[in-house]
Amino acid sequence: MITAAPEITSTEIKDVDFIFLGCDGVYDCLSNQEIVDFINVRLKKNPNIKLTKILEEMLDQILAPDIYTETGVGCDNMSSVIVVLKKTKK
């Protein structure tokens, strides 16, 4: 089903290193926790890694290799963005 009503969650942000924004196609393939774990591992391993590299690796793993032989999973919109939040000194 297609809807114009986005799923919105509101929460107070504490001790957050990054925010991930992604289309439903990404969430058809990975859970919230799997996405966070995927990004966290790469950011901790190499803090200077390009965010586009992380997204490229993630999408390469979940995109369907052939849209004509797949069941639809991995064929949907996979737009995504990572926003890294800088810590401010108090």
ZINORGI-V396263 format. One record per helix or strand of 2 or more residues. SS is the DSSP state (@ for helix, = for strand). FROM is the first residue (numbers start at 1). TO is the last residue. If there is no record, write none. Layout:
SS_FROM_TO ; SS_FROM_TO
This chain:
=_18_22 ; @_24_29 ; @_32_45 ; @_51_62 ; =_80_84
